Amino acid sequence: MAAEETKPKPPQPAEKPAPAAEKQTNCLSCGKPIRKLKRYYRNGKFYCNKKCWLTMLKKAKEEKK
């Protein structure tokens, strides 16, 4: 029994770190690159301006119907 207790355990795989959340770089509506100085943040997402945000709202309403 003593021989069984001294057996080395197989190495366990190292835990992988959680992937970092990707940073949103383009407007969801028009696809333009979002600059730090000019961005419109609504509902957890970035848009390039209010017009693009409103068009995404309209598209979402049409998809629901």
C-alpha positions, -999 to 999 in steps of 0.1 A, spaced: 0 0 0 28 23 7 40 21 -29 5 31 -42 4 62 -20 37 75 -32 28 75 -69 31 110 -84 -1 124 -97 -3 133 -134 2 170 -140 -31 189 -143 -36 213 -172 -32 249 -162 -64 269 -160 -68 292 -190 -75 328 -182 -109 342 -192 -109 358 -226 -110 396 -224 -141 413 -238 -135 427 -272 -136 465 -276 -162 478 -300 -144 498 -327 -171 503 -354 -206 517 -354 -233 490 -354 -255 509 -378 -231 522 -405 -198 504 -398 -178 536 -395 -148 535 -371 -157 551 -337 -133 578 -325 -129 585 -288 -140 621 -291 -171 614 -312 -191 585 -299 -227 579 -289 -233 553 -261 -268 538 -257 -279 505 -241 -244 492 -237 -233 498 -273 -215 525 -292 -227 544 -323 -211 572 -342 -241 596 -337 -277 598 -326 -289 593 -362 -273 559 -364 -287 549 -330 -322 558 -342 -318 538 -374 -308 507 -354 -339 512 -332 -361 513 -364 -344 482 -378 -349 463 -345 -386 472 -345 -390 460 -381 -373 427 -373 -396 420 -344 -427 424 -366 
